[in-house]
Structure formats: structure tokens, C-alpha cells
Amino acid sequence: MEHTRFHKIKRRIMLRVYYVYTKRLVMHPLTLHLAVLTAAIYAVGYFVHVAAVLRNLSTVPVGEVLVFLQRAVLHTEGITLLVLGVAILSLLSLPIQLPSLRRGLRLFMQTA
């Protein structure tokens, strides 16, 4: 009887520990950053037919690539520009998040 009660208490405590750990992992800035980046890349793939863009880009002479990209950006929809901007900004700001990951891993290794 006492043995079973001890295991129930231990199980309840460990479930709470797992819950807190999972919550901390999900709410970590790097995790949220990667979630935004993943959603933005998925949305770019949804709104833009990437294969067609690459196919069209391959037919453009090398000297006119910037003109092609400028024309493509100017003639696209606003939502596509917004999603593309979010994807680019989150990709460029990803290195800013990496030092916080290293600090967190270092603190984790010191406490372990």
C-alpha cells in the first residue's frame, strides 16, 4: 500500500517536471524563432511556385538577374512580399539567437 502510494506521488511529481521542462523548451526564444522561420518558409512555398521561379531565373542572362528579381518583386502580391520579408528577416536574425543557445547549453552542462 505504502509502496503504491509512493509511486503515484513520484509519478505525479515527474509529470510536473516534464511539463515544466517542455514548457521551457517550447517558450525558448530560439524555438519560437525557428517556428516562425519554418512557418515563413512553408508559406513562401505555398504562395510562390518556387520551381517556376527557378526555371524562369535559369533562362535569364547573368547580367540581367538583378533586373529580373527587381521586376519579380515589383509585380508580386503584397502577402507574398510580407511572407518573403518575414522569412528573410528571420533567417538573417537567426545568428543573433545562437549565442543565447550556447549560453543555455553551457549553463545546462554546468548544472548537470
FENUR-V741338 format. One record per helix or strand of 2 or more residues. SS is the DSSP state (H for helix, E for strand). FROM is the first residue (numbers start at 0). TO is the last residue. If there is no record, write none. Layout:
SS,FROM,TO / SS,FROM,TO
This chain:
H,1,25 / H,28,46 / H,49,57 / H,61,73 / H,77,91 / H,93,110
